[in-house]
Amino acid sequence: MTVVGTTQSAAQSDVQITATDTAVGGQFSQPVSVIVPSQIATPHPQPSQTVTGVNVAINACKSPVAAGIGTNDSLYTDYSIHMTITVWDQFGTPVGDLYAGAAVLEPYQSIYIPINQSLTSGSTYTDPFGPGYISVASLPQNDPRVAAWPSQPLGPFPITTQTPTTPVQVDGFPIGTISTRTWTSTSPNTVTVTWP
């Protein structure tokens, strides 16, 4: 039996669930908690590593996600670090397998869209974070340049620092804003993430 709550718990075991056996007229009650994804776990990962780069075709249905171009492909050189982000519930503990498979969403213009990553049963998701370079934007998927792209020379490695402000949702629940996480790319092909 699966029971789904409609309002998240404010305290542990603050909801009572009662089962009734109609055959014998007995009842059994048990305190439960209604758990929701609520926050990004700490301490935050702060990797620094050399990235080799990989040519990938990206669109709105792939990861890294390219919002706004539908199923057309952009030829992209990905220099990001694929970080593992852990999600906690409102009580500061992993949500476990309760939300396994739930979509992770980030804002694009005025709406939230999937980043094409899902929460695992271990309360984590993969977040590509760092620089990249688009060589050609918005090609039909059957364009021969798309199939040939992985074996082409890599696009240039951007030397820059960025601190994007990114609110995140899991299954529609806000888990916080990634607002102080910065990636810095330096030659030769090094990406460092700082996240106080």
N, C-alpha and C positions, 0 to 999 in steps of 0.2 A: 504494500500500500504506500502511495506517495501522498504526502500532505504538503500543500503550498500555502505559506502565510501571505497575508495581504498588507500587513504593516510590520516594519522591521522592529526588532526588540530594542528597547532602550537599556535594558539590564538583562543579565543572564537569567534564563529560566523564568521570564516574566509573563509567559503565555501558558495557559492550561489547555491541554487537549484531553478530551474524554471520549472513550470508545464504549459503545453500548452493545451488549449481546442480547438481541431481541428474542432469541430462543429461550433463554433462561432468565432474562431480565436483569442481568448483572451489568455493572459499569466499572470501568477502570480509568483512572485519571493520571496524567503524567505532566509535570512541568517541562516545557520545551523553550528553545530560543529560535526566533526567526532571524536567520543570518543573511546578510547582504554584503557584496563587495563594497568596501568603504575607503580603503587607503592603500597607498604604495608602501611596501615594507621598507623598514630601515634596518641596518645601515644601507645607504644607496651604493650600488656598484660604481666604482670609478676606475675603469680600465684605462690603460695606456699601452698601445701596441702598434706594431707595424702592420699595415694592411696592404695586400698585394693588388687588390682591385679585381673585379670580375665584370665582364660585359653581360648584361641581362636586358631582356625586353620587358618593360613594365607597362602596366595599364591599371585601370580602376579595379581589376579583379585579381591582381597579383601583389606580391610583397617583395621589395618596398612598393607601396601603393602610389600610383600616379593619378590623383583625383582629377576629374573634370574632362578626361579624354575617352571615357567609355571603354570599349574593348579594343580600340586602336592601340598600337604599341609605340612606345618611345624607346629609342636605343640609348641605354643608360649604362654608365660605368659606375658601379657601386663600390665606394670606398668606406662604407659605414662599418661600425662595430655592431654586431648583432648581440645586444645585451639581453640578459635574462632578468625580467622584472617580476618580483613576487608581490602578490596581492593579498592584503589582509582584510578581515571583516571589521565590523564596527568595534570589536573588542580587542583588536590588535593581534589576532591569531590568523593563520592561513585559512582560507575558505574551504580548502580540501577539494573533494570531488563533487561538492554540491553544485558548482557552476562549471564543471568540466565541459568544454566545448563552447562556452559562451563567447560571443564576439567581443573583440576589443575595438573601441571606436574613438576617433579623434575628429576635431572640427574641420570642416572645409566650407569656407564662406559662412553661410548661416545655418548649416545643418551638420549633424554628426554622421560620419561614414565609417564603415569597417576599414581597418588597416590590414585586413586579411590575415589576421593572427587570432588564435583562439586560446582561451585559458585552458591549461592542462589540469589533470587531476591532482597535480602537485602545487596548484595555486600560482603557476607562473605562465608568462607569455614571452615571446621573443620580440624585441623592439629594435629594428634597424635604426641606428642613430649615428649620424656623421655625414661627411661630404659625399657628393656624387656629381656626375657630369652628364648632361643630356647632349648627345651628338646630333640626333635627329628626332624630332617630335612628331607623334601622331601619324604612324604609318598603318595601313591595313595589315592585318596579321598574315595575309598571304603574300605580302611583298617579299621578294627574295632577300632583301637586305636584312629582314628580321631573322630568317633562318641562318644567315651567314654571320650575324653579329657576334655570337660568342667567341668566334675564332679570329675576329678582327683586332687590330692594335687597340690598346686601352685608351680611353679618353684622358685628358689631362687631369692631374691631381690638384684640386683647388687648395690654395694656401689661404686660410681664413679662420676666423673665430665667429661662432654663432651661438646665441642663447635663445632658442625658440621658446615661446610661451605656449604650452600645449595642454589644455584640459583633456583628461582621459575618462572614458566610461567603459565599464564592463557589464554587458547584458543590460545596458541602459542606466546603470547606477554610476554616479560620479565617484571616482576614486581619488580625485585631487588634480591639481595643475602642476605639470612639470615646468616650473618657471625659472628655476635657478640652475638647471643642468646646461652645461656649456661644452661644446666640442671645439677643439683647437687642432687644426691640421698643420703640420710642419714638414718640411723636407728632411729626409727622404721618406715620404709616404707614412708618416706617423700620425695617429689620431689619439688624442688624450681627452678623456671625459672627466670633468670636475662637477661634482654635484653635492654641495654642502648639506 
